Amino acid sequence: MKMGRGVRKTTVLARRSHVLLVTLPEATPIHEAMALERDLARADIKPMAWAVNQCLTVSDPVLLARQANEAQHLPELAQHATRIVREIWHAEGPRP
């Protein structure tokens, strides 16, 4: 089927799909995901939400330092994104 200029053909799946941006709570991954969001915007694609993996809630001194580092970058993301999901990092592996 030939379509005129400026006409977009979308599938039912595309209309029902959502984009979720996933990142780590660090400067480089957050900034790269923000750049991806700008690229998607040029294609008129808006992410539904952001997911942040490996967020820390711990008492170990080394991991507390990493958690303090997260605290520098997550507020920047919070100003940028309307929805954020934080996936907490667990010291133990998955249980069988």
C-alpha positions, 0 to 999 in steps of 0.5 A: 500500500502506497502512503502519502508524504507525512503519513505514518503507518503504525501497528496495533502493537506499536500503539499499545507499547511503552518505552521504559528507560533503564539505567544505573544510579551513576553519572555516565549511565544516566546521561547516556540514557538522557541522550537516548531519550532526546534521540527517541523524542526526535522520533516522537517516542516518549518513555513512559518511565525510568527504572534505576537498577542497583540502588543501594540501601546498606550499612557497609562503609564502602557501599555507603560511599557508593550510596552517597555518590548515587545521591548526587545523580538521582536528583538530576534524574528526578528533575528530568523524568516524570516517573522513576522506579528504583530497583534496590541492590541486594547483597544476597543472591536470589533465593532458590 
